[in-house]
C-alpha cells in the first residue's frame, strides 16, 4: 500500500514539474520578435514647396518613414505628407538654430503597391527628403523610444539609447555642409545624400541586442552644425 502511495506522489511531482517547464517555455516563446526589415528607399532633393517621389511598399506589418532635412533660415517646416491619399503623422523634429531642421513623419499599415509620396513645405525651402518602406514593425506601438538632439559647431553626437531586444535603432541626421557622420561597429548606412552643397542627409540603423540602456557617441569627420533624431522601431511579435 505504501509503495503505491509513494509512486502516486512521484507521479504528481512529475506532472507539476512538466507543467512548470511548459509554462516557462510558453512565456519564453510567446513574445519572440520578428526582424525589422528596411525595403525600398527613395530620395528627393532641391528647393521647392512640394517634393514628390515614388515609393514601393509590400510585406506584412508595414511602416513608411519619411525624414525631411530643411535649410531653416526661413523658418520653413513640413505642413503635410501624403502617401496615395493616406495622411502621414509627424513623430517629432529637431532644429539647430536657423541652420538645419530635421522632421520625421510616418504611416502605419500603408497600402501595398508603388505609389506617389508628396511632402509639402512652407515656405519653400532647400530640402532633402528620404522615404523608407519598412516591414516587421509593431502595428499598435511602432516606436518603443525616440529622441531629438542637435549640435552647434561640434563633431560629437552623444545620446542615450533605450534598447529592447529584436528592435531596430535608427538614426536620421542632417548636417549643414559636407560633414559626414561616421558609422560605428554594428551600424549600417541606409542612405546618404548631399543636397546643393549645403545639406547632408544620412540614415543609419543597427539591431537592438538586449533590453539595456546605453550611452552612445557618433562622430562627424569635422566640426559642423547638425540635427538628429533617433528612433527605436519596435518589432512585430510573431
C-alpha positions in Angstrom: 0.0 0.0 0.0 2.8 2.4 0.9 4.7 1.7 -2.4 1.5 2.6 -4.3 1.2 5.8 -2.4 4.8 6.7 -2.9 4.5 6.1 -6.7 1.4 8.3 -6.8 3.3 11.1 -5.0 6.2 10.8 -7.5 3.7 10.9 -10.4 2.1 14.1 -9.1 5.5 15.7 -8.7 6.4 14.8 -12.3 3.2 16.3 -13.6 3.8 19.5 -11.6 7.4 19.7 -13.0 6.3 19.2 -16.6 3.6 21.9 -16.1 6.2 24.4 -14.8 8.5 23.5 -17.7 5.9 24.0 -20.4 4.6 27.2 -18.8 8.1 28.7 -18.8 8.6 27.7 -22.4 5.4 29.4 -23.4 6.5 32.6 -21.6 9.8 32.5 -23.4 8.4 31.9 -26.8 5.2 33.9 -26.9 6.9 37.3 -27.4 9.6 36.3 -29.9 10.3 39.3 -32.1 10.3 39.3 -35.9 13.0 41.1 -37.8 12.5 44.8 -38.8 13.4 45.0 -42.5 14.2 48.2 -44.5 13.0 47.7 -48.1 12.5 50.4 -50.7 14.3 53.7 -50.2 13.7 56.8 -52.3 15.2 60.3 -52.1 14.3 63.7 -53.4 16.2 66.9 -53.0 16.2 70.5 -54.2 14.5 73.8 -53.4 10.7 73.7 -53.5 7.4 73.9 -51.5 6.5 70.4 -52.7 8.5 67.2 -53.1 7.0 64.2 -54.9 8.6 60.8 -55.3 7.6 57.2 -56.0 7.9 54.6 -53.2 7.1 50.9 -53.4 5.8 49.1 -50.3 4.9 45.4 -49.8 5.0 43.0 -46.9 3.4 42.4 -43.5 3.4 44.7 -40.6 4.4 47.7 -42.7 5.5 51.2 -41.8 6.6 54.2 -44.0 9.1 56.5 -42.5 9.8 59.9 -44.1 12.7 62.1 -43.0 13.0 65.7 -44.1 16.1 67.9 -43.7 15.3 71.6 -44.2 17.6 74.6 -44.5 15.9 76.5 -41.8 16.9 80.1 -42.5 13.3 81.0 -43.5 11.8 79.0 -40.5 10.4 76.6 -43.0 8.7 73.3 -41.9 6.7 70.4 -43.2 2.9 71.2 -43.3 1.7 67.8 -44.6 2.8 64.5 -46.1 0.7 62.1 -48.1 1.1 58.5 -49.5 -1.6 57.5 -52.0 -4.2 59.6 -50.2 -3.2 58.4 -46.7 -2.1 61.2 -44.5 1.2 60.7 -42.6 1.6 61.7 -38.9 4.5 63.8 -37.6 6.6 62.0 -35.0 9.0 64.7 -33.8 11.6 67.3 -35.0 15.0 68.6 -34.1 16.4 72.0 -35.1 19.8 73.6 -34.8 19.2 77.3 -34.6 18.2 78.8 -38.1 20.6 76.4 -39.9 19.1 72.9 -40.2 15.8 71.2 -39.2 15.0 67.5 -39.2 11.4 66.2 -39.2 10.1 62.6 -39.1 6.7 61.6 -40.4 5.2 58.1 -40.6 2.3 56.0 -41.8 1.4 52.6 -40.1 -0.1 49.9 -42.3 0.4 51.6 -45.6 -1.2 50.2 -48.7 0.8 47.7 -50.8 2.0 48.9 -54.2 4.1 51.6 -55.9 2.5 55.0 -55.1 3.3 58.6 -55.0 4.6 60.2 -51.9 4.1 64.0 -51.5 5.7 66.3 -48.9 4.6 69.9 -48.6 6.9 72.6 -47.1 6.0 76.2 -46.1 7.6 78.5 -47.0 9.5 77.0 -49.9 13.0 75.8 -48.8 16.0 73.8 -49.7 15.3 70.2 -48.6 16.5 66.6 -48.6 13.6 64.2 -48.4 14.1 60.5 -47.7 11.3 57.9 -47.6 11.7 54.3 -46.5 9.4 51.3 -46.7 9.8 49.1 -43.5 8.2 45.7 -42.6 8.1 43.6 -39.5 7.0 46.5 -37.3 4.5 46.5 -34.5 1.3 48.0 -35.7 0.0 49.0 -32.3 3.2 50.6 -30.9 5.7 51.1 -33.7 8.1 53.3 -31.7 9.5 51.9 -28.5 11.5 55.1 -27.9 12.5 58.2 -29.7 14.6 61.4 -29.1 15.8 64.5 -30.8 19.1 66.3 -30.4 21.2 68.9 -32.1 24.8 70.3 -32.1 26.2 73.7 -32.9 29.8 73.7 -34.2 30.7 70.3 -32.6 31.9 67.0 -34.0 30.5 64.6 -31.4 26.9 63.3 -31.3 26.2 61.9 -27.8 22.9 60.2 -27.0 21.3 57.6 -24.8 19.6 54.5 -26.3 16.8 52.6 -24.6 17.1 49.2 -26.1 14.6 46.3 -26.5 15.9 43.1 -27.9 14.9 42.5 -31.5 14.0 46.1 -32.3 15.9 48.3 -34.7 17.6 51.5 -33.7 17.6 54.1 -36.5 19.5 57.4 -36.5 18.4 60.1 -39.0 20.8 63.1 -39.2 21.1 66.2 -41.2 24.3 68.2 -41.3 24.7 71.8 -42.5 27.6 71.3 -45.0 29.5 68.3 -46.4 30.5 66.9 -43.0 29.8 63.1 -42.6 28.5 61.1 -39.7 30.9 58.1 -39.2 29.2 54.8 -38.5 30.4 52.6 -35.6 30.6 48.8 -35.2 27.3 47.1 -35.8 25.8 50.1 -37.7 24.6 50.1 -41.4 24.2 53.2 -43.5 20.8 53.2 -45.3 21.1 56.4 -47.2 23.5 59.3 -47.7 22.6 62.3 -49.9 24.2 65.7 -50.3 21.9 68.5 -51.4 23.1 71.6 -53.2 26.4 71.5 -51.3 24.7 72.5 -48.1 22.6 69.7 -46.5 23.9 66.2 -45.8 21.2 63.6 -45.0 22.1 60.3 -43.5 20.2 57.3 -42.2 21.9 54.7 -40.1 20.5 51.6 -38.4 21.5 48.9 -36.0 20.0 45.9 -34.3 18.9 46.3 -30.6 20.5 43.3 -29.0 19.2 43.4 -25.4 16.9 45.4 -23.0 19.6 47.7 -21.6 20.1 51.5 -21.7 23.4 52.6 -23.1 25.3 55.8 -23.8 26.5 56.1 -27.4 28.6 58.5 -29.3 28.8 59.0 -33.1 31.4 61.3 -34.6 31.4 63.7 -37.5 34.5 63.8 -39.7 34.7 67.5 -38.9 33.1 70.2 -36.7 29.6 71.2 -38.0 26.0 72.2 -37.2 23.6 69.2 -37.2 20.2 68.0 -36.1 19.5 64.3 -35.4 16.6 62.1 -34.5 16.9 58.6 -33.0 14.1 56.1 -33.2 13.8 52.6 -31.6 11.5 50.8 -34.1 9.6 48.1 -32.3 9.5 44.7 -34.0 6.2 42.9 -34.5 5.6 39.9 -32.3 5.4 36.6 -34.2 
